[in-house]
């Protein structure tokens, strides 16, 4: 087990929803699991008129997100945790002098023995990242002479390649790249991390992980909900920026990357960068037109209830061209993956919430069981990221009886079966990694920029190109019907059910 130094976690934007909903519960779970160091405090910072007691009440003692924890643990234990939380009011603006904040940090550090080690967590809009970093620097709070300093920033990491470079340059003006941790909660999921183990720790997969044996790769990220209260943000972003550029391309990188020299964080991130740079960038309009599909959900009924279309959602422009469904076909320009198509889709208002990777293996070159129909049922390795996290292998077996009738069988593993193992939430894992200085699951600046370099031409075409189409699909179905056209000659997308082992080819809506 890695050592966790005494330290202070300072959360900017502490009065916001993310702090109460995700960060504080994650820190509490680390506290309950004895993962926090002996000397540890949290200092919330924002523009709300709160003190220590009001902040503790807001995020712990009276928080709806903490209700189950209060039921499951005695009051003394909860209070012991709450006493580790403090609050500093910045006033009306984040872009102000941090002299008073520096004094509060110094006082807490001396009183609680956190050894000058500080994590700054920026749970704020990206527009505030550089001003906050500058003001911290002005007070010498980026200086590591008296302890280490780390800066965690939330996505989005820019709006385009140009803005991502500006954001990175702004942060790197005041903090070293090694101090900056760009958090992507998808990478904190156990099944995402297990991609590396599945690939590189198993001789039954590692030799097959190339164009000689893999026919195509399919990734689906589906959400059953609409944009909910994020209409204003989503209308400026769209599915490609919100999910594909960050979460899904990080998953692609883990699938595509070459074996790193070791499990060291920088070695893994070096190979991820190479993987992202090897994606074949689509630049001409014809290629992008033929290999991308965008769409919006329209009003429909789900389980007998009327559901709004995207353009009727709160905060959304009535003539919006922001996509809620994006499907991309692309290739990887290297030896391992030459001519292997990748199909990736992400969408809102699908029949179920699910994220999974499907590796489709080639059929044997010499088919002796052609009459069985097995040639149309390829071997699959399915890695379910959420929900029902696990791995499923589909392979051919003989049906009992005379002759050689072949059917597919399932061999599966579920994380839920590890009853004695506590599977950390994504934020728990990522926060603990940052506390221990492990950047393996955090995106590096050059990774972010490489992802944007691939996505930018698609976004530009969708905004300015000729013959650009926005398709519609009824809320509650698997996207527009023509999305199957991307998978030419291969049938259709795998439309997974909520449960990993169910494989109906469709999902029952009602």
N, C-alpha and C positions, 0 to 999 in steps of 0.2 A: 504494500500500500504506500502511495506517495505521501510525503510529508506536506501538511498544510500549515503555513506560517500564521502566527498571530497577525491580524489585519483588521482594517476597517473598510466596509462597503458603503460608498456614498452614492445614493440614487438621485439623479436629477430628473425632475418630473414625477416626484414621489407621490403627489396627490392624484395622479392619473390612474386610469383603469388597469393598466398593465401591472403596476406595482401591487395593487390589492388583489388582482385576479391571478397573477402568475408568480411574481417575484417573491413576495413575502411568504406565500404558501410553500414555494420551493425551498426557501431559506429555512422555514420551520421544519420541513421534512429532513433537511440536512442536519439540523439541530437535534431532532428526534433520533436520527440514525447515528449520532455521535461522529458526524463528519466535519463539524466545525472545529476550529482550533480553540484552545482554552480561552484565549483573550480575543473576543470578536464583538464588534458592535456595528450597527447599521445607522447611518445618518441620512435621513430623507431631506431632500432639498427641492423646493419649488416656490411658486409665487402665491400660494394659498396661506391664509392667516391661520396657521396651526402652531401649536406648541408640542412638546414631547407627549403629553398626556392625550391631547386630541388626536395626534397622529397614531398613537398606539390603539386608541379606541377605533379609529377609522379603518385601520388595516388588519387588526387582530381581534380586539375585545368585542367589537360590535359589527365586524365585517360579515356580510352574507357569504363571502367566499371562504370564510374561516369557520362557518357554522358546524360542519362535520368534525373538524379538528377540536373544536371546543367541547363537543359531545363525547369524543373518544378519549380525551385526556383530562386529567384533573386540573382544577383551577390554578393550583400552585405551579404546576408545570407550564401552563399557558402563560401565567404572569411572569415566570422566570424568563421565558422567551421574550415577552413584550418589553421587559426591562432592558433588553439589549437594543431597543429601537429609540432613536432620537430624531429631532426635527429642527431644521433651520429655514426660516422664511427669508427669501431673497428680496421681497418687496414686489415691485411691479414689473421688473424686467430681469431676464437672465443675463443680458449684456450690461453689466454693472461691475463695480469694484467688488472683488471677492475678499477684501481685507477682513471683514467681519467673519466670513465663512472660514478663512484660514485660521483665525483665532479660535473658532469653535472646534475645528479639526484638531488643532494643537492641544487644546484642553482635554478633549476626549481621548486623544492618543496617550497623553501623560497619565490620565486618571485610570484608564482601562488597559494600559500596557500593550498597545497594538503594534509597537515596534516601528512605527513610521511607514508601515506597509499599507497601501491604499489602492482600492479599485474604484474607479469612477464609472458608474453605469449611466449612460445617457439615454434615458427613456423619454426622449423629446423628439419633436420633428427634426429631420436632418438639417434644416435651415439654421438650427441653433448649435449644431455640432462645433463649427469653427469658432463662433463667439465664446462658447463655454470653454473650449480648449485654450483659446487665447487668454481669457481671464484667469484660468487656472495657472497658465504659464506665467502671467504677470505677477502672481503671488508665489512663484517658485514651487507650485504644487506638482509640477511635472518632473522636478529634480529628484534623482534617485540616490543622492549622497547619504541620506538618513534612512533609507528604506526603498523598496521597489514601488513603482507606480504603474498601474495599468488602466487602460481606457476601453470600456465596452460600448459599442454603438450598435443600435438596432437597424435593420433594413427599413426602408429601401436605401441601398448604397448607390444613390444617384438616380437620375431619370433617363439617362442616356450615357454613351461612352464619354462624351465631353464633360457632362456634369459629374460623372463618377471620378474622372481625373481631377476635376476642380476640388471635389470633396476630399479625395485622397491627399492632394497637395496641401489643402487647408489644414487637415489634421496633422500631416507630417511636418508642417512648419513648427508645431509646438510639441509634438510627441514623436518619438522614434517609431518606425514601423513595428519593431519588436514589442512595443508597449501597447499597440492597438489591436483589439480583439473585435472583429466584426461578427456578431452573433447571428446565426441562422438556426432557428430552433429545430428545423427538420433534421439537421445533422446530429442533433442530440438524441434522436430516436434510436433505440437499440437495433432495430432491424436495418436501418441505414448503415450503422456502423458494422453490422454483421455482413454486409456486402463484402467488406475487406476480408473478413475471416472466411466466409464461404469461398471466395476466390482463391486466396493465397494459403490457406491452411489445409486444403483438401485436395489430394491427388486425383480424386474422381472428377473434379471440376477444372482445376488449373490447366491441365493439358488440352482441354476441350474449349477453352475460352478464347476462340479466335475464328476467323472466317472459314476455316476448313470444316468446322462442326456446327457453327451457329448460323442459322438462316436469316433471322432478323430479331430485333429487340423492340419490345413494346412497353411503354410506361404510361400509366393512367393515373391522374390525380383528379378525383371527382368529389365535389361537395354537394350535399343535398339541399343546403340552404342557399338563399339568394345573397344579395349584397348587404341585407339587413340595414344597420345604421351607418354603414361605410360607403354609402352612395356617392357622397361628395369626393372622397378619396379615390374610390374605384373608378369614377368617371374620368379622372385624370390619369389613371394608371392602366386599367385593363388587365386581362388575364395573363398576357405575355410578360408584362413588367412585374406583375404582382407575384406570379408563381414560377413561370418558366425560367426567367432570367436568373433567378436566385435558387430556389429550392430544387427545381427539377434539373437544372444544368449541373448542380452540385452532385446529384445522384448519377447523372450521366457520366460525370468525371470519375466517380468511383467505379463505374462499370468499365469504362474505357481505359483507365490508367494502366501503365506498365507496373510490374512489381517494384516497390521501392527498395532501396538498399537495406533499410531497417524500418522499425516501427516508430522511429524518431519523427516528431511533428514536422520538421522542415523537409525531411525526405519524402514524406507522404504528400505534403503540400507542393513540393517540386513536381512530383509526378502528376498531381491533379492539374497543375498549370499546363504541363505538356499536353495532357489529354484535352483540355479546353482549347488550346491553340491548334490542336489537330482537327477540330471540327471544320468541315468544309463549308466555308462561308458562302452563302448564296447572294450574289450581287446583281444579276440581271433580272429584269421584271418577269420574263417568261418562266424562269426557274422558280422564282418565288411564287408566282401565280399557280404553277402546277404542283407545288409541294407544301402549300400552306392553306389552311381554311380558318376563317374566323366567323363567329356567329354570336347572336344575342338570344337569350331566352325571352319568349313572348308569353302573354297571359294564357293560363290554362287552369285545369282543375287537377288537384292531387288529393287522393282519398276523399273525393267529393267536395273539397274546399276550393274556392276561387283563389288563385295565386296571381299576383301582379306580374306583368312583364317588366323587363329591366328598365325600360324607358318611363315606366310609371312609378318607379321607386323614388323614395325621398332623396333629394339632393342630386338627382340624375337629370341631365339635359334631355328635353323631349326629342331632340334630334341627335342624340348621342351616337357616336360611332365607336365607342369603347367596347371591346369584345368581352363577353363572359365565357366564351368557348374559343379555345385555340388548339389547333392540331397541326403539327409540323412533321414533315418527313425530311430527314437529312442523312448525310454520310460522314464517315470519319476518314480523314485522308492520311492513313498510315498502313503499314503492312498487316498488322493484326486484324484490322477491321475493314480492309478494302472491299468495297461492293456489298457490305452488309448494311441494309437500311435500318435506321432507327425511326420509330414512330412514337411521338410523345404528344399527349393531349392533356389539357387541364380545363376544368369548367365548373361553373356554378349551376345550381338547380338540376342536378342529375338525380337518377333514381335512388342512389345510396351514397354514403360517404365512404370513399375507399381510395387508397394509394397503393399501387403495386407495380413491381417490375416483372415482366415476363420474358424469359430467354427462350426463344423458339429454336430448337435444334433441328438440323437437317435430317431428312429420312435417310436410311441406309442406301448406298448406291445400288446395291443389288437386292431387289425386293422379291422374296420367295413367298410372301403371304399377300399378294396383290388382291386376291379375291376377298380377303377379310375386310377390306376398306381401311386398313391401318395406315396406308400411305397418305390418307387424308387427315390422320390424327397424329400430328408431330409430337415428339417428346418435348415437354416443357419443364422449366424450372421457374416457379412462381415465388417471388419474394414479396410477401405482404407487409407493407410498412405500417398501415393502419386501416381499419381496426383489426381485431383478431390476428395480431401480429404473429407471423411465423413463416415457414417455408413449406412449399408443396412441390413434389416431383410427380409428373405424370408420365407413365411408361406403359408399354404394351405387355399384356399377359394373355395366356390362353384361357378361353372360356371352357369350363369343364364339359366334357362330352366328346363325341367323335369329331374327327376333322380338326382343322386349325382355325377356328374362329377366334379372332384377336380383339380384345377390348382394352381400353385404357384403365389403369388402376392408379390410385393415389397413395403416395407415401408422404406423410406430413409431420411437421413439428410445430408446436405452439409454445410461445413464451409463457402463456397462462398455465401450462402444465408444470412449470418450474415453481411449484407452490412454496418451496422454502426459500426462494430467491426473490428479494425485493428489487423489482425493475424500476430504476429511477425514471422520473419524468424528465422530459427533454431539458427543461430549464434547470432542474436539479443538477443533472449531469454537466451541463455547460457552465453553470456557475461554479461548480466544484472544480472543473478543469481550469477555469480562469483563476480561481483562488490558488491553485497549485502551479500556475504558469504554463499549463499544457495547452498549446494553441492548435493541436491536431484538427479539431473539429470547427475551427474558426477560419473564415475566409481571409486570404491575404489580398493586399491591394492589387497585385498583378493578376490574381485569379478573377477578381471582380471585373477588371477591365477586359480580360480575355472573354468573359461571358457576354459583356456588353458589345464587344466587337462582332460577335456572332449574331446577336439579336438586333442591333441597330439597323442593318439594311432591311430587315423584315418590317420593322416598325415604320421606317421611312417609306417603304413601298405602300404599306397599308394606309398611310396618311396622304401620300402625294402621287401614287402610281396610277396608271391607266387600268381600266377594267377591274378595279378592286371591288369585290363583292362582300356584303355583309349578309350572311344567311340568318335565318331564324329557326329556332327549335322550341317546341312546346316545353314549358317548365315541367320537369319530371320525366323526361326521356333522355336517351343517350346521345344527345346532340343532333345536329342536322344529318339526314340520311346520307347525303353525299360525302360525309366524312369517311365513309367506307371506300370511296374512290381512291383515297391515298394509298390504301393497302392493295394495290393492283395485283391481281392474280393470286392473292393469299387469303381470300375470303373476307372476313370482317374483323373488327376490333373484338377482343375478348371483353365482354361486358360482365364484370364480376358481381357476384352477390355480396351481401354483407359478411357472410361466413366464407372463410378461405376454401374449404373443401367442397362447397357447392359450386357447380359449374353448369348452369342451365343454358348458357349462351344468351340469356336475357335476364332481366330483373323484373319481377312482378311489382307493379306500382300499387295496385289496390286489390 
